[in-house]
């Protein structure tokens, strides 16, 4: 079925503002596009982030990768059997997305989703917009996407049972949170039952903690850019900070995310709050949710909760797997 988050499309009322944000802060590479659309690379793929000029800001689409044409046809049949309308993407749309073939459909909340196979590789090496070691992508995909939804429980059967996403973990406090995996990345998709609809954030993972720290320095130079301070999440163990994008939602910029084994993973409820430390929501007023989330972090600290430090890489994938297993 679905194997990775391949690309994200964003609607932007100020698309030009994404140029400096995506390159000089995030370290992506802008590539040429026509009609005011901005395209950005993160790795060897022709594009990962697509920003189109629109009157209203927000999520345009999420692009989900499958293995091949047979897998795409099987997914289309599964969606139609579940009562979801599916359209085959035109040749023009496939060329625009730089994929071999794709289908288009919507989740029960109305969010546009695309599934594709055969993502095009770029013919030149990735050239980051600022000096970084690179993004952690490959088989793990572009990163993860998190949506605000009116009712997370109502969308759960679609993502878990129809699309076949694996439930990683979930929380009930201070609101419903469901995290899903489609590969070894702890989560490639999540839903926040906030009572609102729209993009909450997407995450990109860097190859070095110093990449994140240097990005944090740059973000702090811009008034109002940092939304969450540097911190560490309790479920995926990501060390990250969040910035407000030119389109009003957030991007999480992180390092050290947890890799799971989907074959043996057991979903479970979490009770420790979103973060072990940090991630102060400085975009929020002092009282209300900001204060409650801060208290959850303090409670976790008082109980001595810690994330395991990631084992250093040996440079050999087989050896790294053995170290993790031990």
Steps between C-alpha positions, in 0.01 A plus 500: 500500500626851582872507577595866560398863493638609163407867465287779644308773323434835669264784407664836566357850482859631510696236308809720461545495877565126478817558295718623785319297764545165325856564383685725744330360812395142420786436257291375209594567137265699278459372146342674203123495451255707302186691583613621840530147642801433722663157498754387758734202521631323810695212351542311173129532411393759243276670756365452851320825586262673258375851584228645279359854504144500638267748669492293819787332683505136602553142394441429132580126497710222647675263258534139620738255334421139407737241360382462140208509256343185645506648850341821370219306331446293814474814713252656257284187514516493879394864524210453259383189687489714817286761325773758432490666158828460311623685191793392287743787464551630147830471317539875542452477877747210523757709313433793732553279806806333339357150547415217263133467600267610779146493635313779679245465783388667822486386861168531691609843623534629143882506486639432153728197488701365209664160467771442241777276384819568308623826653746671266863542599675829434779509244724717719623455859305662783636848578371618841395860550740532794781276626336188651596133504172417329151369574414154625273367225555189284274210598365709789350752260488878512417520871160516664181703473257584781146624443256681724167318469156562643456140622804272503293196602286539188804493268678214679333215302589661166871536569541178699262259324466635146843650430667242723709740707643338812394661827819578693359658815228736613421743779183641650640802685467790443321384179478190281828431323552207263843421353540265200796333332537374143868401530765509773452869577310522831225691323452629149152631576310619808164655583427754774136501607502872564150569372649695208591390148825576318873450500667497842857434388732292293835374622836471327784311668862606467812289491668680790392657828725793410291559187200544729686720748631727228151523354372594846750786515383625161133472590549705816630789292151547353235649728212259550656220293549248785170346610626216726839519669759225469382184673474120486185305429400215724372257236730530197794642702557774243706799615348793314356847491205639305476810287199683361494476121400780262168312465422510872547136600822353644804307385677275749876493446654200674768239550530157661153364429413152616497213248265211577447150362149506350484117502525476879378839621201502737283814512447646844358799683743762627454701820814714527399794280657596167848592627753405768637854504485820298254563217361798690210630290613862487242578231225443761391717794659418836189337645278222359656223283851644526497477879344150498760364259779658704370328813494165320868544414583590859312194623692278257828648622400448864446131421847479343379412151767493232530397137784259420789668325531381139791267438768656279508367145780263405460595134368150422123445491533132601725582796270783609206257501696255717590778748137614522385141560750451780 
